[in-house]
Amino acid sequence: MSTNLRITPADPFPEDLESLKDEKLQVLDSQVQRQLDHEIVTEGESNPETEFRHHELDAEFEQREN
């Protein structure tokens, strides 16, 4: 699998999600979701860092809706 389809816990992650354009945020969200799915299938559970990133992205999407 191409490395840009997923973002692993070891990969860099933006500190400031607010500064990202909507399109980049959506791509990042897709990468994190694919990583979550991969971890659950291969390891039976998700990595805490991936979970944290997923929640950070959800919070940013919620903030942008308001």
PDB file of N, H, CA, C and O in Angstrom:
ATOM      1  N   MET A   1       0.851  -1.187   0.000  1.00  0.00           N
ATOM      2  CA  MET A   1       0.000   0.000   0.000  1.00  0.00           C
ATOM      3  C   MET A   1       0.887   1.237   0.000  1.00  0.00           C
ATOM      4  O   MET A   1       1.911   1.282   0.681  1.00  0.00           O
ATOM      5  N   SER A   2       0.491   2.207  -0.750  1.00  0.00           N
ATOM      6  H   SER A   2      -0.341   2.170  -1.303  1.00  0.00           H
ATOM      7  CA  SER A   2       1.247   3.452  -0.824  1.00  0.00           C
ATOM      8  C   SER A   2       1.212   4.162   0.532  1.00  0.00           C
ATOM      9  O   SER A   2       0.186   4.194   1.210  1.00  0.00           O
ATOM     10  N   THR A   3       2.340   4.719   0.900  1.00  0.00           N
ATOM     11  H   THR A   3       3.175   4.693   0.349  1.00  0.00           H
ATOM     12  CA  THR A   3       2.425   5.347   2.219  1.00  0.00           C
ATOM     13  C   THR A   3       1.545   6.577   2.348  1.00  0.00           C
ATOM     14  O   THR A   3       1.202   6.965   3.464  1.00  0.00           O
ATOM     15  N   ASN A   4       1.163   7.209   1.225  1.00  0.00           N
ATOM     16  H   ASN A   4       1.441   6.894   0.318  1.00  0.00           H
ATOM     17  CA  ASN A   4       0.353   8.416   1.351  1.00  0.00           C
ATOM     18  C   ASN A   4      -1.135   8.120   1.515  1.00  0.00           C
ATOM     19  O   ASN A   4      -1.932   9.042   1.688  1.00  0.00           O
ATOM     20  N   LEU A   5      -1.517   6.847   1.464  1.00  0.00           N
ATOM     21  H   LEU A   5      -0.869   6.098   1.324  1.00  0.00           H
ATOM     22  CA  LEU A   5      -2.920   6.505   1.681  1.00  0.00           C
ATOM     23  C   LEU A   5      -3.268   6.456   3.165  1.00  0.00           C
ATOM     24  O   LEU A   5      -4.429   6.607   3.546  1.00  0.00           O
ATOM     25  N   ARG A   6      -2.252   6.245   3.998  1.00  0.00           N
ATOM     26  H   ARG A   6      -1.309   6.122   3.689  1.00  0.00           H
ATOM     27  CA  ARG A   6      -2.454   6.203   5.447  1.00  0.00           C
ATOM     28  C   ARG A   6      -1.408   7.093   6.104  1.00  0.00           C
ATOM     29  O   ARG A   6      -0.350   7.356   5.533  1.00  0.00           O
ATOM     30  N   ILE A   7      -1.718   7.546   7.300  1.00  0.00           N
ATOM     31  H   ILE A   7      -2.577   7.332   7.764  1.00  0.00           H
ATOM     32  CA  ILE A   7      -0.747   8.304   8.090  1.00  0.00           C
ATOM     33  C   ILE A   7      -0.548   7.536   9.394  1.00  0.00           C
ATOM     34  O   ILE A   7      -1.450   7.460  10.228  1.00  0.00           O
ATOM     35  N   THR A   8       0.636   6.974   9.556  1.00  0.00           N
ATOM     36  H   THR A   8       1.369   7.036   8.878  1.00  0.00           H
ATOM     37  CA  THR A   8       0.923   6.145  10.724  1.00  0.00           C
ATOM     38  C   THR A   8       1.191   7.031  11.942  1.00  0.00           C
ATOM     39  O   THR A   8       1.438   8.229  11.802  1.00  0.00           O
ATOM     40  N   PRO A   9       1.140   6.442  13.124  1.00  0.00           N
ATOM     41  CA  PRO A   9       1.438   7.231  14.333  1.00  0.00           C
ATOM     42  C   PRO A   9       2.836   7.849  14.314  1.00  0.00           C
ATOM     43  O   PRO A   9       3.072   8.864  14.969  1.00  0.00           O
ATOM     44  N   ALA A  10       3.754   7.249  13.575  1.00  0.00           N
ATOM     45  H   ALA A  10       3.562   6.424  13.043  1.00  0.00           H
ATOM     46  CA  ALA A  10       5.124   7.776  13.500  1.00  0.00           C
ATOM     47  C   ALA A  10       5.258   8.920  12.492  1.00  0.00           C
ATOM     48  O   ALA A  10       6.234   9.669  12.538  1.00  0.00           O
ATOM     49  N   ASP A  11       4.301   9.061  11.594  1.00  0.00           N
ATOM     50  H   ASP A  11       3.508   8.452  11.557  1.00  0.00           H
ATOM     51  CA  ASP A  11       4.348  10.123  10.588  1.00  0.00           C
ATOM     52  C   ASP A  11       4.054  11.479  11.229  1.00  0.00           C
ATOM     53  O   ASP A  11       3.317  11.562  12.211  1.00  0.00           O
ATOM     54  N   PRO A  12       4.639  12.544  10.663  1.00  0.00           N
ATOM     55  CA  PRO A  12       4.343  13.881  11.198  1.00  0.00           C
ATOM     56  C   PRO A  12       2.863  14.225  11.033  1.00  0.00           C
ATOM     57  O   PRO A  12       2.210  13.805  10.078  1.00  0.00           O
ATOM     58  N   PHE A  13       2.364  14.986  11.974  1.00  0.00           N
ATOM     59  H   PHE A  13       2.894  15.327  12.750  1.00  0.00           H
ATOM     60  CA  PHE A  13       0.958  15.400  11.975  1.00  0.00           C
ATOM     61  C   PHE A  13       0.927  16.890  12.279  1.00  0.00           C
ATOM     62  O   PHE A  13       1.611  17.341  13.198  1.00  0.00           O
ATOM     63  N   PRO A  14       0.146  17.667  11.527  1.00  0.00           N
ATOM     64  CA  PRO A  14       0.122  19.119  11.755  1.00  0.00           C
ATOM     65  C   PRO A  14      -0.302  19.471  13.182  1.00  0.00           C
ATOM     66  O   PRO A  14      -1.249  18.900  13.723  1.00  0.00           O
ATOM     67  N   GLU A  15       0.411  20.415  13.772  1.00  0.00           N
ATOM     68  H   GLU A  15       1.181  20.879  13.333  1.00  0.00           H
ATOM     69  CA  GLU A  15       0.067  20.862  15.121  1.00  0.00           C
ATOM     70  C   GLU A  15      -1.151  21.772  15.113  1.00  0.00           C
ATOM     71  O   GLU A  15      -1.941  21.777  16.057  1.00  0.00           O
ATOM     72  N   ASP A  16      -1.297  22.545  14.033  1.00  0.00           N
ATOM     73  H   ASP A  16      -0.655  22.541  13.266  1.00  0.00           H
ATOM     74  CA  ASP A  16      -2.384  23.511  13.950  1.00  0.00           C
ATOM     75  C   ASP A  16      -3.322  23.139  12.806  1.00  0.00           C
ATOM     76  O   ASP A  16      -3.083  23.496  11.652  1.00  0.00           O
ATOM     77  N   LEU A  17      -4.384  22.421  13.136  1.00  0.00           N
ATOM     78  H   LEU A  17      -4.579  22.131  14.072  1.00  0.00           H
ATOM     79  CA  LEU A  17      -5.337  22.009  12.105  1.00  0.00           C
ATOM     80  C   LEU A  17      -6.131  23.189  11.562  1.00  0.00           C
ATOM     81  O   LEU A  17      -6.618  23.141  10.433  1.00  0.00           O
ATOM     82  N   GLU A  18      -6.267  24.252  12.359  1.00  0.00           N
ATOM     83  H   GLU A  18      -5.872  24.291  13.277  1.00  0.00           H
ATOM     84  CA  GLU A  18      -7.011  25.438  11.929  1.00  0.00           C
ATOM     85  C   GLU A  18      -6.424  26.068  10.678  1.00  0.00           C
ATOM     86  O   GLU A  18      -7.148  26.655   9.874  1.00  0.00           O
ATOM     87  N   SER A  19      -5.122  25.948  10.515  1.00  0.00           N
ATOM     88  H   SER A  19      -4.534  25.471  11.168  1.00  0.00           H
ATOM     89  CA  SER A  19      -4.455  26.602   9.393  1.00  0.00           C
ATOM     90  C   SER A  19      -4.620  25.831   8.075  1.00  0.00           C
ATOM     91  O   SER A  19      -4.297  26.353   7.009  1.00  0.00           O
ATOM     92  N   LEU A  20      -5.117  24.605   8.147  1.00  0.00           N
ATOM     93  H   LEU A  20      -5.379  24.181   9.014  1.00  0.00           H
ATOM     94  CA  LEU A  20      -5.265  23.794   6.938  1.00  0.00           C
ATOM     95  C   LEU A  20      -6.527  24.168   6.165  1.00  0.00           C
ATOM     96  O   LEU A  20      -7.568  24.470   6.750  1.00  0.00           O
ATOM     97  N   LYS A  21      -6.411  24.140   4.856  1.00  0.00           N
ATOM     98  H   LYS A  21      -5.566  23.895   4.381  1.00  0.00           H
ATOM     99  CA  LYS A  21      -7.594  24.350   4.012  1.00  0.00           C
ATOM    100  C   LYS A  21      -8.495  23.125   4.134  1.00  0.00           C
ATOM    101  O   LYS A  21      -8.038  22.039   4.491  1.00  0.00           O
ATOM    102  N   ASP A  22      -9.771  23.309   3.834  1.00  0.00           N
ATOM    103  H   ASP A  22     -10.142  24.190   3.544  1.00  0.00           H
ATOM    104  CA  ASP A  22     -10.745  22.221   3.959  1.00  0.00           C
ATOM    105  C   ASP A  22     -10.319  20.961   3.213  1.00  0.00           C
ATOM    106  O   ASP A  22     -10.464  19.852   3.727  1.00  0.00           O
ATOM    107  N   GLU A  23      -9.793  21.134   1.997  1.00  0.00           N
ATOM    108  H   GLU A  23      -9.676  22.036   1.580  1.00  0.00           H
ATOM    109  CA  GLU A  23      -9.415  19.980   1.186  1.00  0.00           C
ATOM    110  C   GLU A  23      -8.303  19.175   1.856  1.00  0.00           C
ATOM    111  O   GLU A  23      -8.358  17.946   1.889  1.00  0.00           O
ATOM    112  N   LYS A  24      -7.304  19.862   2.387  1.00  0.00           N
ATOM    113  H   LYS A  24      -7.260  20.861   2.360  1.00  0.00           H
ATOM    114  CA  LYS A  24      -6.194  19.190   3.063  1.00  0.00           C
ATOM    115  C   LYS A  24      -6.684  18.493   4.324  1.00  0.00           C
ATOM    116  O   LYS A  24      -6.236  17.391   4.640  1.00  0.00           O
ATOM    117  N   LEU A  25      -7.597  19.126   5.041  1.00  0.00           N
ATOM    118  H   LEU A  25      -7.961  20.021   4.784  1.00  0.00           H
ATOM    119  CA  LEU A  25      -8.145  18.522   6.250  1.00  0.00           C
ATOM    120  C   LEU A  25      -8.908  17.244   5.908  1.00  0.00           C
ATOM    121  O   LEU A  25      -8.816  16.252   6.631  1.00  0.00           O
ATOM    122  N   GLN A  26      -9.654  17.265   4.818  1.00  0.00           N
ATOM    123  H   GLN A  26      -9.729  18.070   4.230  1.00  0.00           H
ATOM    124  CA  GLN A  26     -10.398  16.081   4.391  1.00  0.00           C
ATOM    125  C   GLN A  26      -9.458  14.947   3.990  1.00  0.00           C
ATOM    126  O   GLN A  26      -9.718  13.785   4.302  1.00  0.00           O
ATOM    127  N   VAL A  27      -8.363  15.282   3.297  1.00  0.00           N
ATOM    128  H   VAL A  27      -8.152  16.227   3.044  1.00  0.00           H
ATOM    129  CA  VAL A  27      -7.379  14.265   2.923  1.00  0.00           C
ATOM    130  C   VAL A  27      -6.747  13.669   4.177  1.00  0.00           C
ATOM    131  O   VAL A  27      -6.609  12.450   4.286  1.00  0.00           O
ATOM    132  N   LEU A  28      -6.370  14.509   5.105  1.00  0.00           N
ATOM    133  H   LEU A  28      -6.481  15.499   5.017  1.00  0.00           H
ATOM    134  CA  LEU A  28      -5.773  14.052   6.359  1.00  0.00           C
ATOM    135  C   LEU A  28      -6.735  13.153   7.122  1.00  0.00           C
ATOM    136  O   LEU A  28      -6.328  12.134   7.682  1.00  0.00           O
ATOM    137  N   ASP A  29      -7.995  13.524   7.145  1.00  0.00           N
ATOM    138  H   ASP A  29      -8.325  14.351   6.691  1.00  0.00           H
ATOM    139  CA  ASP A  29      -9.010  12.719   7.810  1.00  0.00           C
ATOM    140  C   ASP A  29      -9.119  11.337   7.154  1.00  0.00           C
ATOM    141  O   ASP A  29      -9.230  10.328   7.850  1.00  0.00           O
ATOM    142  N   SER A  30      -9.088  11.294   5.840  1.00  0.00           N
ATOM    143  H   SER A  30      -8.998  12.114   5.276  1.00  0.00           H
ATOM    144  CA  SER A  30      -9.149  10.014   5.129  1.00  0.00           C
ATOM    145  C   SER A  30      -7.932   9.149   5.458  1.00  0.00           C
ATOM    146  O   SER A  30      -8.061   7.941   5.657  1.00  0.00           O
ATOM    147  N   GLN A  31      -6.759   9.767   5.515  1.00  0.00           N
ATOM    148  H   GLN A  31      -6.655  10.748   5.354  1.00  0.00           H
ATOM    149  CA  GLN A  31      -5.539   9.024   5.833  1.00  0.00           C
ATOM    150  C   GLN A  31      -5.599   8.442   7.244  1.00  0.00           C
ATOM    151  O   GLN A  31      -5.207   7.296   7.462  1.00  0.00           O
ATOM    152  N   VAL A  32      -6.086   9.226   8.193  1.00  0.00           N
ATOM    153  H   VAL A  32      -6.405  10.157   8.016  1.00  0.00           H
ATOM    154  CA  VAL A  32      -6.192   8.758   9.578  1.00  0.00           C
ATOM    155  C   VAL A  32      -7.243   7.652   9.672  1.00  0.00           C
ATOM    156  O   VAL A  32      -7.037   6.665  10.377  1.00  0.00           O
ATOM    157  N   GLN A  33      -8.354   7.807   8.976  1.00  0.00           N
ATOM    158  H   GLN A  33      -8.521   8.609   8.403  1.00  0.00           H
ATOM    159  CA  GLN A  33      -9.398   6.774   9.007  1.00  0.00           C
ATOM    160  C   GLN A  33      -8.882   5.460   8.416  1.00  0.00           C
ATOM    161  O   GLN A  33      -9.159   4.387   8.952  1.00  0.00           O
ATOM    162  N   ARG A  34      -8.136   5.543   7.316  1.00  0.00           N
ATOM    163  H   ARG A  34      -7.911   6.414   6.881  1.00  0.00           H
ATOM    164  CA  ARG A  34      -7.555   4.324   6.727  1.00  0.00           C
ATOM    165  C   ARG A  34      -6.576   3.669   7.687  1.00  0.00           C
ATOM    166  O   ARG A  34      -6.519   2.443   7.782  1.00  0.00           O
ATOM    167  N   GLN A  35      -5.805   4.483   8.400  1.00  0.00           N
ATOM    168  H   GLN A  35      -5.851   5.479   8.323  1.00  0.00           H
ATOM    169  CA  GLN A  35      -4.862   3.937   9.369  1.00  0.00           C
ATOM    170  C   GLN A  35      -5.611   3.261  10.514  1.00  0.00           C
ATOM    171  O   GLN A  35      -5.230   2.174  10.947  1.00  0.00           O
ATOM    172  N   LEU A  36      -6.667   3.892  11.002  1.00  0.00           N
ATOM    173  H   LEU A  36      -6.977   4.776  10.650  1.00  0.00           H
ATOM    174  CA  LEU A  36      -7.480   3.277  12.056  1.00  0.00           C
ATOM    175  C   LEU A  36      -8.002   1.913  11.602  1.00  0.00           C
ATOM    176  O   LEU A  36      -7.893   0.924  12.327  1.00  0.00           O
ATOM    177  N   ASP A  37      -8.564   1.873  10.408  1.00  0.00           N
ATOM    178  H   ASP A  37      -8.653   2.677   9.820  1.00  0.00           H
ATOM    179  CA  ASP A  37      -9.087   0.618   9.864  1.00  0.00           C
ATOM    180  C   ASP A  37      -7.982  -0.429   9.762  1.00  0.00           C
ATOM    181  O   ASP A  37      -8.189  -1.589  10.117  1.00  0.00           O
ATOM    182  N   HIS A  38      -6.814  -0.022   9.280  1.00  0.00           N
ATOM    183  H   HIS A  38      -6.646   0.921   8.992  1.00  0.00           H
ATOM    184  CA  HIS A  38      -5.675  -0.932   9.135  1.00  0.00           C
ATOM    185  C   HIS A  38      -5.255  -1.493  10.496  1.00  0.00           C
ATOM    186  O   HIS A  38      -5.026  -2.696  10.628  1.00  0.00           O
ATOM    187  N   GLU A  39      -5.155  -0.630  11.502  1.00  0.00           N
ATOM    188  H   GLU A  39      -5.341   0.347  11.395  1.00  0.00           H
ATOM    189  CA  GLU A  39      -4.739  -1.075  12.831  1.00  0.00           C
ATOM    190  C   GLU A  39      -5.737  -2.070  13.422  1.00  0.00           C
ATOM    191  O   GLU A  39      -5.343  -3.076  14.012  1.00  0.00           O
ATOM    192  N   ILE A  40      -6.999  -1.792  13.264  1.00  0.00           N
ATOM    193  H   ILE A  40      -7.319  -0.974  12.785  1.00  0.00           H
ATOM    194  CA  ILE A  40      -8.021  -2.677  13.826  1.00  0.00           C
ATOM    195  C   ILE A  40      -7.990  -4.043  13.141  1.00  0.00           C
ATOM    196  O   ILE A  40      -8.112  -5.077  13.797  1.00  0.00           O
ATOM    197  N   VAL A  41      -7.826  -4.038  11.820  1.00  0.00           N
ATOM    198  H   VAL A  41      -7.726  -3.198  11.287  1.00  0.00           H
ATOM    199  CA  VAL A  41      -7.788  -5.301  11.082  1.00  0.00           C
ATOM    200  C   VAL A  41      -6.515  -6.086  11.395  1.00  0.00           C
ATOM    201  O   VAL A  41      -6.574  -7.297  11.604  1.00  0.00           O
ATOM    202  N   THR A  42      -5.363  -5.407  11.429  1.00  0.00           N
ATOM    203  H   THR A  42      -5.316  -4.423  11.259  1.00  0.00           H
ATOM    204  CA  THR A  42      -4.098  -6.127  11.598  1.00  0.00           C
ATOM    205  C   THR A  42      -3.705  -6.369  13.051  1.00  0.00           C
ATOM    206  O   THR A  42      -3.042  -7.363  13.347  1.00  0.00           O
ATOM    207  N   GLU A  43      -4.100  -5.477  13.965  1.00  0.00           N
ATOM    208  H   GLU A  43      -4.639  -4.669  13.724  1.00  0.00           H
ATOM    209  CA  GLU A  43      -3.668  -5.590  15.352  1.00  0.00           C
ATOM    210  C   GLU A  43      -4.810  -5.855  16.329  1.00  0.00           C
ATOM    211  O   GLU A  43      -4.577  -6.160  17.499  1.00  0.00           O
ATOM    212  N   GLY A  44      -6.033  -5.737  15.848  1.00  0.00           N
ATOM    213  H   GLY A  44      -6.222  -5.489  14.898  1.00  0.00           H
ATOM    214  CA  GLY A  44      -7.188  -5.978  16.707  1.00  0.00           C
ATOM    215  C   GLY A  44      -7.603  -4.778  17.536  1.00  0.00           C
ATOM    216  O   GLY A  44      -8.635  -4.824  18.206  1.00  0.00           O
ATOM    217  N   GLU A  45      -6.834  -3.716  17.510  1.00  0.00           N
ATOM    218  H   GLU A  45      -5.996  -3.678  16.966  1.00  0.00           H
ATOM    219  CA  GLU A  45      -7.159  -2.489  18.223  1.00  0.00           C
ATOM    220  C   GLU A  45      -6.426  -1.328  17.585  1.00  0.00           C
ATOM    221  O   GLU A  45      -5.487  -1.523  16.814  1.00  0.00           O
ATOM    222  N   SER A  46      -6.854  -0.125  17.907  1.00  0.00           N
ATOM    223  H   SER A  46      -7.617   0.033  18.534  1.00  0.00           H
ATOM    224  CA  SER A  46      -6.220   1.057  17.334  1.00  0.00           C
ATOM    225  C   SER A  46      -5.126   1.580  18.255  1.00  0.00           C
ATOM    226  O   SER A  46      -5.155   1.383  19.470  1.00  0.00           O
ATOM    227  N   ASN A  47      -4.165   2.251  17.639  1.00  0.00           N
ATOM    228  H   ASN A  47      -4.141   2.411  16.652  1.00  0.00           H
ATOM    229  CA  ASN A  47      -3.077   2.879  18.366  1.00  0.00           C
ATOM    230  C   ASN A  47      -3.617   4.146  19.046  1.00  0.00           C
ATOM    231  O   ASN A  47      -4.383   4.886  18.428  1.00  0.00           O
ATOM    232  N   PRO A  48      -3.238   4.410  20.295  1.00  0.00           N
ATOM    233  CA  PRO A  48      -3.731   5.619  20.975  1.00  0.00           C
ATOM    234  C   PRO A  48      -3.432   6.917  20.216  1.00  0.00           C
ATOM    235  O   PRO A  48      -4.246   7.840  20.233  1.00  0.00           O
ATOM    236  N   GLU A  49      -2.279   6.997  19.553  1.00  0.00           N
ATOM    237  H   GLU A  49      -1.618   6.247  19.539  1.00  0.00           H
ATOM    238  CA  GLU A  49      -1.942   8.208  18.799  1.00  0.00           C
ATOM    239  C   GLU A  49      -2.901   8.385  17.613  1.00  0.00           C
ATOM    240  O   GLU A  49      -3.331   9.501  17.321  1.00  0.00           O
ATOM    241  N   THR A  50      -3.226   7.299  16.944  1.00  0.00           N
ATOM    242  H   THR A  50      -2.877   6.393  17.181  1.00  0.00           H
ATOM    243  CA  THR A  50      -4.160   7.376  15.822  1.00  0.00           C
ATOM    244  C   THR A  50      -5.543   7.788  16.315  1.00  0.00           C
ATOM    245  O   THR A  50      -6.221   8.589  15.672  1.00  0.00           O
ATOM    246  N   GLU A  51      -5.957   7.245  17.449  1.00  0.00           N
ATOM    247  H   GLU A  51      -5.406   6.595  17.971  1.00  0.00           H
ATOM    248  CA  GLU A  51      -7.242   7.631  18.058  1.00  0.00           C
ATOM    249  C   GLU A  51      -7.251   9.120  18.399  1.00  0.00           C
ATOM    250  O   GLU A  51      -8.233   9.816  18.140  1.00  0.00           O
ATOM    251  N   PHE A  52      -6.158   9.601  18.978  1.00  0.00           N
ATOM    252  H   PHE A  52      -5.361   9.036  19.188  1.00  0.00           H
ATOM    253  CA  PHE A  52      -6.045  11.011  19.341  1.00  0.00           C
ATOM    254  C   PHE A  52      -6.178  11.890  18.098  1.00  0.00           C
ATOM    255  O   PHE A  52      -6.904  12.884  18.104  1.00  0.00           O
ATOM    256  N   ARG A  53      -5.472  11.514  17.037  1.00  0.00           N
ATOM    257  H   ARG A  53      -4.882  10.707  17.032  1.00  0.00           H
ATOM    258  CA  ARG A  53      -5.534  12.279  15.793  1.00  0.00           C
ATOM    259  C   ARG A  53      -6.950  12.281  15.222  1.00  0.00           C
ATOM    260  O   ARG A  53      -7.432  13.304  14.733  1.00  0.00           O
ATOM    261  N   HIS A  54      -7.596  11.151  15.288  1.00  0.00           N
ATOM    262  H   HIS A  54      -7.205  10.320  15.684  1.00  0.00           H
ATOM    263  CA  HIS A  54      -8.970  11.042  14.790  1.00  0.00           C
ATOM    264  C   HIS A  54      -9.890  11.998  15.552  1.00  0.00           C
ATOM    265  O   HIS A  54     -10.716  12.685  14.950  1.00  0.00           O
ATOM    266  N   HIS A  55      -9.743  12.036  16.871  1.00  0.00           N
ATOM    267  H   HIS A  55      -9.072  11.478  17.360  1.00  0.00           H
ATOM    268  CA  HIS A  55     -10.571  12.935  17.692  1.00  0.00           C
ATOM    269  C   HIS A  55     -10.233  14.406  17.436  1.00  0.00           C
ATOM    270  O   HIS A  55     -11.124  15.255  17.432  1.00  0.00           O
ATOM    271  N   GLU A  56      -8.957  14.706  17.225  1.00  0.00           N
ATOM    272  H   GLU A  56      -8.234  14.016  17.228  1.00  0.00           H
ATOM    273  CA  GLU A  56      -8.551  16.084  16.906  1.00  0.00           C
ATOM    274  C   GLU A  56      -9.189  16.544  15.595  1.00  0.00           C
ATOM    275  O   GLU A  56      -9.663  17.675  15.492  1.00  0.00           O
ATOM    276  N   LEU A  57      -9.196  15.668  14.607  1.00  0.00           N
ATOM    277  H   LEU A  57      -8.811  14.749  14.691  1.00  0.00           H
ATOM    278  CA  LEU A  57      -9.811  16.004  13.315  1.00  0.00           C
ATOM    279  C   LEU A  57     -11.318  16.195  13.462  1.00  0.00           C
ATOM    280  O   LEU A  57     -11.886  17.133  12.902  1.00  0.00           O
ATOM    281  N   ASP A  58     -11.960  15.312  14.211  1.00  0.00           N
ATOM    282  H   ASP A  58     -11.499  14.550  14.666  1.00  0.00           H
ATOM    283  CA  ASP A  58     -13.407  15.461  14.442  1.00  0.00           C
ATOM    284  C   ASP A  58     -13.721  16.797  15.094  1.00  0.00           C
ATOM    285  O   ASP A  58     -14.677  17.473  14.712  1.00  0.00           O
ATOM    286  N   ALA A  59     -12.911  17.178  16.082  1.00  0.00           N
ATOM    287  H   ALA A  59     -12.135  16.629  16.392  1.00  0.00           H
ATOM    288  CA  ALA A  59     -13.122  18.445  16.779  1.00  0.00           C
ATOM    289  C   ALA A  59     -12.948  19.629  15.822  1.00  0.00           C
ATOM    290  O   ALA A  59     -13.699  20.601  15.895  1.00  0.00           O
ATOM    291  N   GLU A  60     -11.963  19.548  14.932  1.00  0.00           N
ATOM    292  H   GLU A  60     -11.352  18.758  14.873  1.00  0.00           H
ATOM    293  CA  GLU A  60     -11.741  20.622  13.974  1.00  0.00           C
ATOM    294  C   GLU A  60     -12.911  20.732  12.987  1.00  0.00           C
ATOM    295  O   GLU A  60     -13.346  21.836  12.662  1.00  0.00           O
ATOM    296  N   PHE A  61     -13.415  19.596  12.515  1.00  0.00           N
ATOM    297  H   PHE A  61     -13.061  18.699  12.779  1.00  0.00           H
ATOM    298  CA  PHE A  61     -14.573  19.619  11.624  1.00  0.00           C
ATOM    299  C   PHE A  61     -15.785  20.239  12.333  1.00  0.00           C
ATOM    300  O   PHE A  61     -16.512  21.032  11.735  1.00  0.00           O
ATOM    301  N   GLU A  62     -15.999  19.883  13.587  1.00  0.00           N
ATOM    302  H   GLU A  62     -15.408  19.239  14.072  1.00  0.00           H
ATOM    303  CA  GLU A  62     -17.113  20.438  14.360  1.00  0.00           C
ATOM    304  C   GLU A  62     -16.950  21.956  14.509  1.00  0.00           C
ATOM    305  O   GLU A  62     -17.914  22.707  14.364  1.00  0.00           O
ATOM    306  N   GLN A  63     -15.730  22.393  14.798  1.00  0.00           N
ATOM    307  H   GLN A  63     -14.947  21.783  14.915  1.00  0.00           H
ATOM    308  CA  GLN A  63     -15.452  23.821  14.959  1.00  0.00           C
ATOM    309  C   GLN A  63     -15.766  24.581  13.661  1.00  0.00           C
ATOM    310  O   GLN A  63     -16.323  25.678  13.696  1.00  0.00           O
ATOM    311  N   ARG A  64     -15.412  23.998  12.542  1.00  0.00           N
ATOM    312  H   ARG A  64     -14.959  23.107  12.513  1.00  0.00           H
ATOM    313  CA  ARG A  64     -15.645  24.668  11.259  1.00  0.00           C
ATOM    314  C   ARG A  64     -17.123  24.733  10.894  1.00  0.00           C
ATOM    315  O   ARG A  64     -17.536  25.620  10.148  1.00  0.00           O
ATOM    316  N   GLU A  65     -17.908  23.822  11.400  1.00  0.00           N
ATOM    317  H   GLU A  65     -17.572  23.101  12.007  1.00  0.00           H
ATOM    318  CA  GLU A  65     -19.344  23.826  11.125  1.00  0.00           C
ATOM    319  C   GLU A  65     -20.053  24.935  11.887  1.00  0.00           C
ATOM    320  O   GLU A  65     -21.106  25.410  11.461  1.00  0.00           O
ATOM    321  N   ASN A  66     -19.485  25.347  13.002  1.00  0.00           N
ATOM    322  H   ASN A  66     -18.630  24.962  13.348  1.00  0.00           H
ATOM    323  CA  ASN A  66     -20.135  26.355  13.856  1.00  0.00           C
ATOM    324  C   ASN A  66     -19.755  27.757  13.505  1.00  0.00           C
ATOM    325  O   ASN A  66     -20.226  28.701  14.139  1.00  0.00           O
TER     326      ASN A  66
END
